[in-house]
Amino acid sequence: MGTMGLALPWKARIASVPRQRETRVEPSEHYAGGPNPAVVNAITEDAALAAGCRAGDLQTYERLYSMHGARMRNLARNLLGNLGDAEDAVQETFLKVQRSIASFRGQSSFVTWTYRILINTCYDARRSRLRKKEVANDDSGETPLPEPRAPGAHPSLRMALERALATLTKHQRDVFLLYEVEGFRHAEIAGMLEITETASKNTLFQAKKNLRLILEPPRSNAGDSR
């Protein structure tokens, strides 16, 4: 499976079937008075991915990776802070999908279910890393510096953004990253985090509000100069 860059332990059990090129899902589910063709095609593609993975078809897993691997890696990098951990999380996610595909019941889209596994894998990795850092800090007395995720940005701006994001709750930060950085819609975020769309919107609103309080310079009071 060299094209994927992953060493995944499954084998093809059925012959692959050529499928149509994927189509981006538009927010509206209706088009010119009828079902939106993009939505219909995406639902069909999602069902085909679920069926192929359930059947153990290696080429379906490869297709899932080719369609979503890069985005999954970017998301994991934003959640974990470095590329090495992100690649490990993506590989572990595909292993978990392969092991637990029988438990998929179609209550959300198959792709959303896959991203939910990725996010939970990243949560587990963060908890494990935190425990290891606590042990290391007890031994050395030193606090490791966080790895910057935007090396091209101005150092002072990057540090300000890192500090601001660090003040958010984990939930606020994750919703902010999923929506503003990764470009997921609230319906998708709701499925990944197992919350309602309203909760996703409210969390994003609160996250932005908190970031503005930290990043925006204080407004001068005109009355103070008189």
Secondary structure, DSSP 8 states (H G I E B T S, - for coil): -TTTT--------S------------S-SEETTEE-HHHHHHHHHHHHHHHHHHTT-HHHHHHHHHHHHHHHHHHHHHHHSSHHHHHHHHHHHHHHHHHHGGG--SSS-HHHHHHHHHHHHHHHHHHHHHHHHHHHHHHH--------S-TTS-HHHHHHHHHHHHHS-HHHHHHHIIIIIS---HHHHHHHHT--HHHHHHHHHHHHHHHHHHHS-----GGGG-
